[in-house]
């Protein structure tokens, strides 16, 4: 009889503890924000954050010693060089730089531009003048980079030097070294 009473007592305790654990477990599982299920999404900010471009600071005019030519295509009608000292990589995912374009007749255009790696877009910020000043571009808006023309300088910059996998391809010093050593990115780098 003593044995049965002890066994019955232990069995009652086991059932009580098991029921209590089951109840607590069910309560925790149903609590809002505790995991998958009702309330889980409440823990996350589902608001889509809009991209914010940083304010642009125009660089000094390019110096000849800082200009590094880069290859565009065999059919290019112009020559292109980048001022490696002007290259910046913003926290907004935009690489900004000064580009010097020279025609076969020797006419030179200086522009300050940016490439947004995530979206493969480019933007013209300003034009440089021989006197050493800048004038802001009137139509300064983001445009898709195309890779279809002889003068595909933006596609070359995007694919070969500045961007990889939708992000900036390394630190500014890495990008500068790629230009200075004429070592474009290779697919899979």
Number of C-alpha atoms within 10 A of each C-alpha: 6 7 8 9 10 11 12 12 11 12 12 12 12 12 11 12 12 12 12 12 12 12 12 12 11 11 11 13 15 16 13 16 16 15 14 11 12 13 14 14 14 11 11 9 8 8 6 6 7 6 8 9 12 11 8 10 8 18 16 13 19 20 10 9 9 14 20 18 17 20 16 20 15 8 10 16 12 19 19 20 20 25 22 24 18 20 22 19 20 17 11 14 21 25 24 25 21 28 27 20 19 16 13 10 7 10 9 17 15 20 24 26 22 25 28 27 22 15 15 19 19 24 21 19 22 20 17 21 14 10 7 9 13 19 13 14 15 9 10 13 11 15 14 14 19 14 13 8 11 13 19 18 24 23 22 19 18 23 20 22 24 31 23 19 11 13 16 23 21 13 12 19 12 13 24 21 15 17 22 16 9 14 13 19 17 10 9 6 7
